[in-house]
Amino acid sequence: MNAKALVVLSGGQDSTTCLYWALDKFGANFVQTLTFDYGQRHRVELECAARIAKFAGVPNKMLPIDTFEALGGNALTDERVDVHMDVGADSDLPNTFVPGRNIVFLTFAAAYAWQRNIEHLVTGVAQTDYSGYPDCRQETIEAVQSTLRLGMESNIVIHTPLMYRSKKETVLLARDLGALEAMALTHTCYNGRRPPCGQCPACRLRARGFDQAGIKDPVLVISA
Ligand SMILES: [Zn+2]
């Protein structure tokens, strides 16, 4: 029996790269995707995730979690909070940090996987070259994996293929996995713009990665 994998697909560049990593590792017939509707301001992400999964030929399930929106207080779910345009200006967490988000996502993803005998979760978190979210660290992921194994009596494995890759290396990996075409369907901009605003921290990180890799960002080619 082949191992099955569940990819947490946000509709962004990183999770899309992870989807192609999973296709390569587990095979197209054994990969599914899960997308969380957590009340993100930019609904375009959800459409992107569905389109990417369709393009890759894998199932996509959308699960609602409305608690983060009710909590408010961050720029990704609360429309009263503007995205700060500075990256790493000080040691404080950026106001795009949604506390608990990845922990909750992985827990629900594990529950979904458990019901379907899926033992592999794939997530696009990375601790390098990132916004400094503490729930993207390897240490956090390992702790969550231990908790899930104990709490669900499972052998779940959380794969983080991008954990130690820079944005540049992630772009090169996407190219090697044949994911560049799908990149045109991804959404990264914190301001929810299509074509992307080019100014927000997410847009700037993305642009730097493609620049350093010497590859034109397919999302810009399409929207140009
Ligand atoms: Zn942007």
Residues whose N, C-alpha, C, O or C-beta is under 5 A from the ligand:
A	BS01	ZN	C189 Y190 N191 P196 C197 G198 Q199 C200 C203
